[in-house]
Amino acid sequence: MQKVEFELTSEYIELNQLLKVVGLCDSGGAGKQIVASGQVRVDGKQELRKTAKIRSGQQVTLGDVRIVVVGDGGADGA
């Protein structure tokens, strides 16, 4: 399985946009179609919400690719 690490710079990223920015699809619309097809799993469970909020610490799987989301999640560091 290929592992991709994505560094989150805000509180969350929408699932379809995550698929786009890591290069698993060409557009957010294509990402929505992939999610709707039932091929995407978030933390091991099938995810059908196209704009599900993905936060730091979560893992997204599509086929043989696992995306590990890391980062401060928009923490202000105060």
Residue pairs with C-beta under 8 A, 6 or more apart in sequence:
1 64
1 65
1 66
2 64
2 65
2 66
3 65
3 66
3 68
4 22
4 65
4 66
4 67
4 68
5 67
5 68
5 70
6 13
6 18
6 21
6 22
6 67
6 68
6 69
6 70
6 71
7 70
7 71
8 54
8 55
8 56
8 69
8 70
8 71
8 72
8 73
8 74
9 71
9 72
9 74
10 73
10 74
11 53
11 55
11 73
11 74
12 53
12 54
12 55
12 73
13 21
13 53
13 54
13 69
14 28
14 50
14 51
14 52
14 53
14 54
15 31
15 35
15 40
15 42
15 47
15 49
15 50
15 51
15 52
15 53
15 54
15 60
16 28
16 29
16 31
16 32
16 34
16 35
16 50
16 51
17 28
17 31
18 31
18 54
18 60
18 67
18 69
19 25
19 30
19 31
19 34
19 35
19 40
19 60
19 62
20 26
20 27
20 28
20 30
20 31
22 67
24 31
24 34
24 62
24 65
25 31
25 34
31 50
32 50
34 40
34 62
35 47
35 48
35 49
35 50
35 52
36 48
36 50
38 46
38 48
39 62
39 63
40 46
40 47
40 60
40 61
40 62
41 47
41 60
41 61
41 62
42 52
42 54
42 58
42 59
42 60
42 61
43 58
43 59
44 59
44 61
47 60
54 60
54 69
55 69
55 73
56 69
56 70
56 71
56 72
56 73
57 69
57 70
58 69
59 66
59 67
59 68
59 69
60 66
60 67
60 69
61 67
